[in-house]
């Protein structure tokens, strides 16, 4: 079976060879590599704040129109 990814593999081979030569040069110049822990696959979500800002709550929801405003709108609609 012929792989559909062969061209992709060949494309990445150049970059892999370049990276490995850079690593060899770094180690030859006295550099060192440290292998750390891998990051979590699914990190925990950010913690939500326990503090509720009252100004943002007031901005979220518009107050409903009053009965007088509703009647005024009705009169304007009838006038049209």
C-alpha positions in Angstrom: 0.0 0.0 0.0 1.3 3.5 -0.9 1.2 6.1 1.9 -0.6 9.3 1.2 1.7 11.0 3.7 4.9 10.2 1.9 5.3 13.8 0.5 4.6 15.2 4.0 7.2 12.9 5.5 9.8 13.9 2.9 9.0 17.6 3.5 9.5 17.2 7.3 12.7 15.2 6.9 14.7 18.3 5.8 13.5 20.2 8.9 14.2 17.3 11.2 17.8 17.0 9.8 18.3 20.8 10.3 17.1 20.6 13.8 19.3 17.6 14.7 22.3 19.4 13.3 21.5 22.5 15.4 21.2 20.3 18.5 24.6 18.7 17.7 26.2 22.2 17.3 24.7 23.3 20.6 26.0 20.3 22.5 29.4 20.6 20.8 29.6 24.2 22.0 29.2 23.1 25.6 25.4 23.5 25.8 23.2 21.1 27.7 19.7 19.8 27.3 17.2 19.3 30.1 14.1 17.1 29.6 11.3 18.3 31.8 7.8 16.9 32.5 5.4 16.9 29.7 2.4 19.3 30.0 -1.0 17.9 30.9 -3.1 16.9 27.9 -6.2 18.5 29.3 -5.2 21.3 31.7 -7.6 22.2 34.4 -9.8 25.2 33.6 -9.0 28.6 35.2 -10.4 29.2 38.6 -13.4 31.5 38.7 -13.4 34.4 41.1 -15.5 34.2 44.2 -15.9 38.0 44.1 -19.0 39.3 42.2 -18.7 42.9 41.0 -22.2 44.6 41.3 -21.5 47.0 38.5 -21.1 44.2 36.0 -24.3 42.5 37.1 -26.2 45.7 36.5 -24.8 46.0 33.0 -25.7 42.5 32.0 -29.4 42.8 32.1 -31.4 45.8 31.0 -34.4 46.6 33.2 -37.8 45.8 31.7 -39.8 48.7 30.4 -42.4 50.1 32.8 -46.2 50.0 32.3 -46.2 53.7 31.5 -43.5 53.2 28.8 -45.4 50.3 27.4 -48.6 52.4 27.1 -46.7 55.3 25.5 -45.3 52.9 22.9 -48.7 51.5 22.3 -50.1 55.0 21.7 -47.3 55.9 19.3 -47.9 52.7 17.4 -51.6 53.4 17.1 -50.8 56.9 15.9 -48.9 55.5 12.9 
